[in-house]
Amino acid sequence: MSDPTAIEEHLAHNTAAIDDISEQMTRQWAAIRRLEAQVDRLAGLIHAMERDSDAPPPDDTPPPHY
């Protein structure tokens, strides 16, 4: 690995790999931010629906076994 050309090729390959990983991470973080915002909006909608509903809370008791 002491050949300068081999070292340069290895460095170029590593640089390209790092750039690819960096781009993937950027896209993933953007997707995470969009999903977090969507979850926040949905949680707000559910909370508003529960608050505005006149229905009694759901009965969480299990059904009887026969």
Secondary structure as GFF3:
##gff-version 3
##sequence-region A 1 66
A	DSSP	alpha_helix	4	52	.	.	.	ID=ss1
###
